[in-house]
Amino acid sequence: MSLGVFLTILFAAALHASWNAIVKSGADKTLAMGAVVLGHIPIAVIAVFFVPFPSGETWPYIAAGVALHMGYQLFLIQSYKHGDLTQVYPIARGVAPLIVTVVSLLALGVALSSLQVAAVACIAVGIISLGLLRSSNGVRNPRAVFYALGTGVFIASYSLVDGMGARVGGSSVAYYSWLSIINGAAMTAYMACAAPGTIRAIPRDGKVLFFVGGGVSFLAYAIVTWAFTQAPIALVTALRETSIIIALFIGVIWLGERLTPGKIAATIAAVFGAVLLQLAV
């Protein structure tokens, strides 16, 4: 992984933590997530005019990606309804690179060095440790953990599908733009059935989420989708999940969550893994 790709993924990680904090801080999590997802559509529609139309072999990946992103979004909504940012986010983001690495090694035949595997494990252990420390009221929250683990499975699944889809299609921007358009339509259909008033409320209560959250979210994952074509998916996924470090500080400074010695130690482990990952070239 080149230094340029490494730094670009770190930038995407910061963007990702930012929009997750925005969704978590909103009173209505469905409205917040819906506004962010629908906010992808204007950017994606503009982008498709500047990239080639996806080939036929790309569309099965896009279809699978839409289903997995929808699952991720619905589980994330429930996760943030039941748990804190500094509890849910680390578990979901920490499980994903472990799953992706195991699948890459055992099923996809990807060759990773022992140092790279150790770096991924270090990042994941540090991140998951953050999530297992405690919730804001000092107790464990099994329901939040369940949804966070489910979110992590969806993250791992769509990362693998999107990584392969972007490579098959030849244009990561084309792949993600069409996925975003269809995913936005799917989210609209879901809200129309599950929360009809939410769609009408977005222009009134979700304008910032739509324009700012949607733009930041689209850019963050567009970068990651591009990175999937530049480096092994497992390494990109692991490095992207260092966004929890940014989320930790956002949770402490913005959401008023407490910074403990355990969180500091777990953060150091994740940072060490990120440094180790860049050294393992």
Legacy VTK file of the C-alpha trace (Angstrom):
# vtk DataFile Version 3.0
C-alpha trace
ASCII
DATASET POLYDATA
POINTS 281 float
0.000 0.000 0.000
1.516 3.310 -1.065
1.759 6.243 1.324
-0.698 8.200 -0.829
-3.346 5.471 -0.607
-2.651 5.082 3.119
-3.209 8.798 3.836
-6.273 8.970 1.576
-7.918 6.116 3.482
-7.183 7.879 6.777
-8.910 10.989 5.392
-11.931 8.859 4.448
-11.928 7.382 7.961
-12.166 10.874 9.473
-15.070 11.735 7.174
-16.821 8.482 8.075
-16.564 9.061 11.812
-17.956 12.565 11.338
-21.179 11.551 9.592
-21.760 8.695 12.044
-21.502 11.160 14.916
-24.055 13.384 13.163
-26.494 10.460 12.816
-25.973 9.410 16.446
-26.544 12.934 17.755
-29.885 13.289 15.951
-33.066 12.681 17.943
-34.705 10.731 15.087
-32.194 8.117 13.904
-34.343 6.978 10.954
-34.682 10.547 9.696
-30.952 11.139 10.142
-29.941 7.998 8.279
-32.548 8.564 5.570
-31.382 12.132 4.991
-27.745 11.020 4.702
-28.545 8.195 2.267
-30.810 10.386 0.120
-28.087 13.029 0.185
-25.933 10.674 -1.891
-28.300 10.825 -4.840
-27.629 14.350 -6.213
-23.852 13.784 -6.171
-24.198 10.317 -7.689
-26.482 11.558 -10.484
-23.933 14.223 -11.433
-21.078 11.695 -11.274
-22.661 9.176 -13.660
-22.439 11.694 -16.518
-18.647 11.667 -16.243
-17.975 7.939 -15.933
-18.670 4.931 -18.172
-21.912 2.989 -17.744
-21.288 -0.175 -15.689
-20.795 -3.354 -17.679
-23.238 -6.246 -17.439
-20.990 -8.253 -15.144
-20.937 -5.371 -12.645
-24.694 -5.262 -11.995
-24.921 -8.429 -9.853
-22.360 -6.861 -7.530
-24.326 -3.590 -7.454
-27.543 -5.478 -6.646
-25.857 -7.431 -3.853
-24.201 -4.246 -2.616
-27.534 -2.435 -2.378
-29.052 -5.264 -0.312
-26.055 -5.329 2.031
-25.892 -1.547 2.423
-29.606 -1.499 3.275
-29.043 -4.172 5.917
-26.129 -2.172 7.297
-28.159 1.047 7.441
-31.137 -0.570 9.177
-28.945 -2.321 11.743
-26.976 0.878 12.341
-30.211 2.762 13.045
-31.139 0.197 15.686
-27.593 0.186 17.087
-27.658 3.933 17.699
-31.134 3.726 19.210
-29.873 1.322 21.881
-26.187 2.162 22.410
-23.610 4.947 22.669
-21.381 6.031 19.784
-18.286 4.879 21.696
-19.902 1.493 22.379
-21.620 0.651 19.095
-19.175 2.123 16.609
-16.043 0.273 17.852
-17.738 -3.137 17.891
-19.259 -2.752 14.426
-16.115 -1.357 12.854
-13.771 -3.752 14.695
-15.543 -6.965 13.722
-15.534 -6.101 10.024
-11.772 -6.241 9.275
-11.458 -9.562 11.096
-14.209 -11.117 8.968
-12.839 -9.603 5.751
-9.319 -10.827 6.527
-10.443 -14.396 7.285
-12.589 -14.561 4.124
-9.801 -13.033 2.021
-7.283 -15.577 3.254
-9.472 -18.684 3.223
-11.918 -18.107 0.362
-10.443 -15.512 -1.991
-6.854 -16.720 -1.993
-5.430 -13.318 -1.067
-1.832 -13.511 0.142
-1.079 -11.368 3.194
2.206 -11.356 5.079
2.353 -12.345 8.738
3.056 -8.713 9.612
-0.019 -7.542 7.704
-2.236 -10.103 9.442
-0.791 -9.042 12.798
-1.502 -5.385 11.975
-5.127 -6.156 11.075
-5.550 -8.158 14.283
-4.017 -5.351 16.351
-6.363 -2.760 14.850
-9.409 -4.973 15.362
-8.541 -5.905 18.954
-7.957 -2.268 19.861
-11.219 -1.178 18.258
-13.357 -3.963 19.733
-11.824 -3.347 23.159
-13.115 0.218 23.001
-16.637 -1.022 22.426
-16.580 -3.629 25.179
-15.481 -1.293 27.947
-18.844 0.129 28.979
-21.804 2.212 27.912
-22.351 5.747 29.204
-24.317 4.525 32.237
-21.572 2.077 33.218
-23.376 -1.157 32.313
-23.259 -3.632 29.462
-25.972 -3.352 26.810
-26.614 -6.753 25.151
-29.158 -5.410 22.652
-26.772 -2.702 21.462
-23.985 -5.291 21.174
-26.248 -7.585 19.117
-27.094 -4.850 16.620
-23.482 -3.657 16.537
-22.247 -7.165 15.722
-24.896 -7.481 13.010
-23.795 -4.120 11.619
-20.211 -5.383 11.547
-21.223 -8.469 9.554
-22.946 -6.253 6.989
-19.900 -3.956 6.817
-17.619 -6.914 6.134
-20.012 -8.320 3.530
-20.528 -5.123 1.561
-16.793 -4.350 1.728
-15.990 -7.651 0.024
-18.774 -7.271 -2.563
-17.979 -3.630 -3.310
-14.261 -4.299 -3.554
-14.792 -7.042 -6.118
-17.503 -5.070 -7.953
-15.341 -1.962 -8.284
-12.501 -4.064 -9.696
-14.711 -5.919 -12.171
-16.340 -2.728 -13.414
-13.103 -0.856 -13.920
-14.523 2.402 -12.508
-15.037 2.624 -8.764
-16.892 5.931 -9.155
-19.354 4.450 -11.653
-19.910 1.434 -9.414
-20.552 3.431 -6.258
-22.609 6.137 -7.984
-25.127 3.654 -9.396
-25.166 1.745 -6.104
-25.934 5.025 -4.287
-28.789 5.924 -6.623
-30.468 2.525 -6.246
-29.747 2.407 -2.516
-31.367 5.825 -2.148
-34.462 4.566 -3.935
-34.556 1.499 -1.685
-34.243 3.666 1.442
-37.075 5.895 0.172
-39.291 2.833 -0.281
-38.419 1.602 3.212
-39.246 4.944 4.831
-42.480 5.224 2.848
-43.607 1.899 4.352
-42.059 2.007 7.836
-42.077 5.727 8.641
-44.133 7.681 6.072
-43.790 10.998 7.877
-40.002 10.813 7.752
-39.750 11.591 4.032
-41.871 14.703 4.433
-39.830 15.779 7.463
-36.425 15.617 5.751
-36.794 18.932 3.830
-37.799 20.614 7.094
-35.686 18.902 9.769
-32.953 17.132 7.822
-31.566 19.703 5.398
-28.128 19.819 7.023
-27.997 16.021 7.207
-29.035 15.788 3.554
-26.500 18.245 2.169
-23.604 17.999 4.630
-24.013 14.466 5.974
-24.885 13.065 2.561
-21.955 14.779 0.887
-19.441 13.749 3.535
-20.734 10.169 3.588
-20.646 9.841 -0.206
-17.102 11.188 -0.435
-15.900 8.966 2.411
-17.066 5.711 0.848
-16.246 6.774 -2.706
-12.641 7.077 -1.536
-12.795 3.668 0.135
-14.297 2.055 -2.984
-11.450 3.527 -5.034
-8.924 2.257 -2.462
-10.337 -1.270 -2.882
-8.938 -1.161 -6.426
-5.512 -0.040 -5.203
-4.786 -2.388 -2.286
-6.042 -5.647 -0.734
-9.611 -5.281 0.551
-8.664 -6.609 3.998
-5.977 -3.965 4.476
-8.208 -1.133 3.269
-11.018 -2.273 5.575
-8.727 -2.518 8.587
-7.198 0.903 8.017
-10.576 2.528 7.372
-11.812 1.292 10.740
-9.252 3.457 12.512
-12.061 6.012 12.136
-13.037 4.844 15.622
-10.119 6.895 16.961
-11.712 10.041 15.538
-15.142 8.879 16.717
-13.747 8.423 20.228
-12.660 12.047 20.442
-15.898 13.248 18.863
-17.810 11.255 21.487
-15.761 12.797 24.295
-15.682 16.410 23.040
-19.046 16.723 21.272
-21.293 14.119 22.917
-19.839 14.432 26.426
-18.810 10.778 26.822
-16.079 10.048 29.361
-12.479 9.268 28.348
-11.130 6.424 30.501
-7.678 4.781 30.780
-9.123 1.694 29.101
-10.248 3.712 26.102
-6.819 5.341 25.883
-5.062 1.936 25.938
-7.384 0.495 23.293
-6.871 3.565 21.099
-3.097 3.199 21.350
-3.417 -0.442 20.222
-5.454 0.599 17.170
-2.989 3.362 16.273
-0.088 0.941 16.630
-1.832 -1.464 14.265
-2.311 1.318 11.697
1.390 2.206 11.852
2.328 -1.471 11.628
0.076 -1.862 8.590
1.903 0.894 6.713
5.286 -0.604 7.650
4.183 -4.029 6.384
4.722 -3.149 2.714
LINES 1 282
281 0 1 2 3 4 5 6 7 8 9 10 11 12 13 14 15 16 17 18 19 20 21 22 23 24 25 26 27 28 29 30 31 32 33 34 35 36 37 38 39 40 41 42 43 44 45 46 47 48 49 50 51 52 53 54 55 56 57 58 59 60 61 62 63 64 65 66 67 68 69 70 71 72 73 74 75 76 77 78 79 80 81 82 83 84 85 86 87 88 89 90 91 92 93 94 95 96 97 98 99 100 101 102 103 104 105 106 107 108 109 110 111 112 113 114 115 116 117 118 119 120 121 122 123 124 125 126 127 128 129 130 131 132 133 134 135 136 137 138 139 140 141 142 143 144 145 146 147 148 149 150 151 152 153 154 155 156 157 158 159 160 161 162 163 164 165 166 167 168 169 170 171 172 173 174 175 176 177 178 179 180 181 182 183 184 185 186 187 188 189 190 191 192 193 194 195 196 197 198 199 200 201 202 203 204 205 206 207 208 209 210 211 212 213 214 215 216 217 218 219 220 221 222 223 224 225 226 227 228 229 230 231 232 233 234 235 236 237 238 239 240 241 242 243 244 245 246 247 248 249 250 251 252 253 254 255 256 257 258 259 260 261 262 263 264 265 266 267 268 269 270 271 272 273 274 275 276 277 278 279 280
